[in-house]
Amino acid sequence: RQNGVMGIRTSWSLADTDNWERTHRFAGPIFLTAGLLSLLATLILPMLIAVGVFTLAILMACFIPFWYSYKISKEA
């Protein structure tokens, strides 16, 4: 459900239920992949490289769903 506490809370996703649903269905696998990639990086790679992979994965997991939500809002 839409709420102002959890989830991807952009003004355009909060204004439209369809945008909210589509954005969160899109973002779920991205967040899962970012988490698994970060976990594997910390177990396999040297610490300095793992920190870079972790940072990149988290930034991508934040900005890609944000962009997708914006794109949906402009389609309507």
C-alpha positions as CSV (number, residue, x, y, z in Angstrom):
1,R,0.0,0.0,0.0
2,Q,1.0,3.6,-0.5
3,N,2.3,5.3,2.6
4,G,4.5,8.2,3.5
5,V,6.8,6.2,5.8
6,M,8.3,3.3,3.8
7,G,9.1,2.8,0.1
8,I,10.2,5.0,-2.7
9,R,8.4,8.2,-1.6
10,T,8.7,10.6,-4.5
11,S,5.9,13.2,-4.9
12,W,4.8,11.6,-8.2
13,S,4.7,8.0,-6.8
14,L,2.7,9.2,-3.8
15,A,0.3,11.0,-6.1
16,D,-0.5,8.0,-8.2
17,T,-1.3,4.4,-7.0
18,D,-0.3,2.9,-10.4
19,N,3.1,4.7,-10.3
20,W,3.6,3.5,-6.7
21,E,2.9,-0.2,-7.6
22,R,4.9,-0.2,-10.8
23,T,7.9,1.5,-9.2
24,H,8.0,-0.9,-6.3
25,R,7.6,-4.0,-8.5
26,F,10.5,-2.7,-10.6
27,A,12.7,-1.7,-7.6
28,G,12.4,-5.0,-5.7
29,P,14.7,-7.1,-7.9
30,I,17.1,-4.2,-8.2
31,F,17.4,-3.9,-4.4
32,L,17.8,-7.7,-4.1
33,T,20.5,-7.7,-6.7
34,A,22.3,-4.8,-5.1
35,G,22.3,-6.6,-1.7
36,L,23.6,-9.8,-3.1
37,L,26.3,-8.1,-5.1
38,S,27.4,-6.2,-2.0
39,L,27.5,-9.3,0.0
40,L,29.5,-11.2,-2.5
41,A,31.9,-8.3,-2.9
42,T,32.6,-8.2,0.8
43,L,33.3,-11.9,0.9
44,I,35.4,-12.2,-2.3
45,L,37.1,-8.9,-3.1
46,P,39.7,-6.9,-1.2
47,M,38.1,-4.4,1.2
48,L,38.8,-1.2,-0.8
49,I,37.3,-2.6,-3.9
50,A,34.4,-4.1,-2.0
51,V,33.6,-0.7,-0.6
52,G,33.5,0.8,-4.1
53,V,31.2,-2.0,-5.4
54,F,29.0,-1.6,-2.3
55,T,28.7,2.2,-2.9
56,L,28.0,1.8,-6.6
57,A,25.4,-0.9,-6.0
58,I,23.6,1.2,-3.4
59,L,23.6,4.3,-5.5
60,M,22.3,2.5,-8.5
61,A,19.6,0.9,-6.3
62,C,18.5,4.4,-5.3
63,F,18.7,6.3,-8.6
64,I,17.4,3.7,-11.1
65,P,13.9,3.3,-9.4
66,F,13.8,7.1,-8.8
67,W,14.3,7.6,-12.6
68,Y,11.8,4.9,-13.4
69,S,9.2,6.5,-11.2
70,Y,9.8,9.8,-12.8
71,K,9.5,8.3,-16.3
72,I,6.2,6.7,-15.4
73,S,4.8,10.0,-14.2
74,K,5.7,11.7,-17.5
75,E,4.0,9.0,-19.6
76,A,0.6,9.8,-18.1
